[in-house]
Amino acid sequence: MEIIKHFFDLVLHLDKTLVDVVLQYGTLTYLILFLIIFTETGVVVFPFLPGDSLLFVAGTLAAQPVAAGSSETLLNVWYLMPLLFVAAFLGDNLNYFIGDYLGPRVFRENYKLLNRKYLDQTQAFYAKHGGKTIIMARFIPIVRTFAPFVAGVGTMKYSYFISYSIGGALLWVVSLTMAGYLFGNIPVVRDNFTLVIYGIILLSILPPLFQFLKSKFSARPTSA
């Protein structure tokens, strides 16, 4: 329970945490941010790492001066965005190739939960919605981590996957980092930063929540 508490403190107070990291580690902060984004998108067992909120806070610090009156900012947004784009793109591709490598082995036998039917359904789903799914999944926690893995498991053609992977990573990193850069230091946002982080998390989980509720209600039998 203590570990969970510390994790939520980290996520909800990223502005303070990341400032401490920048002041303590300097330019190594870029490597730390790269590794977090790469791991969150590239290793299927780490979907709980901060993604959307981390990009927003990093963008906020890229517009925040080191000291009052200084022209130097805590982070450089023009270094930050290309670096985090590469991290998101490489993570996506690692996840795809892990799924591609493990998929045939995992589904070779008809396990109770992991049988061939699920793989066929995944292939059919990505054949119809693949591109849109990969891009939209970028903005949905947990789904963001699993989508490229499932694409690899479903044997989506890599040439098809990579174009949407590039587009999704670019849109995700640029939009959220620039949102933090442009709006994160507005007084009303800065003074209510924890609420803003809550808002980002809430907006992130609304799409899957809506889909879940929609499927639950549509599955109910209609009365005569």
C-alpha positions, 0 to 999 in steps of 0.5 A: 500500500505504501508503494502505491501511495508513493506512486500516486504522489509521484503522478499527481505531483509531477510538476514538483517531482520533475523540477527536483529531477531537473535541478538534481540531474540537469541534462540527464533528465532528458535521458530519464524522460526518454526511458520512461516514455520508451518503457511505458509504450514499449514494455507491455508489463509497464502500462502504469507509468505516467505518459500523458501527464508526463508530457504535459508537465515536461512541456510546462517546464520547457517554458519555465525559467530557471530563475526569475528574469532568466532567459534559460528554461528548465528544459528545452522544448526543441530538444524535448519533442524530437527526443520523446517522439523517438522514445514513443516510436521506438517503444511502439516498435519494440512492443510490436516485434515482441507481439510478433515474436510471441504471438505464434508461440502463445497461440500455438496451443488452445489455452483456456484464455489464449486460444486461436479464436482470440488471435483471429478476432484480433486480426479481423479487428485490426484489418478493419480499424488498425490505423485508427486504433493505433493513433487513438490508443496513443491517448488512452492509458494502458490501451496505449501500451497494449495496442502495438503488442496486439498488432504484432500478435495479430500479424498486422503487416509492419509496413501498415503499422509503421506509418500509423505508429509514426503519425500517432507518436508525433501527434501524441508527443507534440500535442501534449508537450505543446499544451504544457508549453503554452498553457502550463504556466498560466497562473490559473493552471499553475495554481491548480496543477494537481486538478489539471493532472486529475483532468488529464487522467480523467480525459484519458480514461473517458474513451474506454469507459464510454466504450465499456458502458456502451457495450454493457448496455447494448448487450442487455436484452431488449424487452418485448 
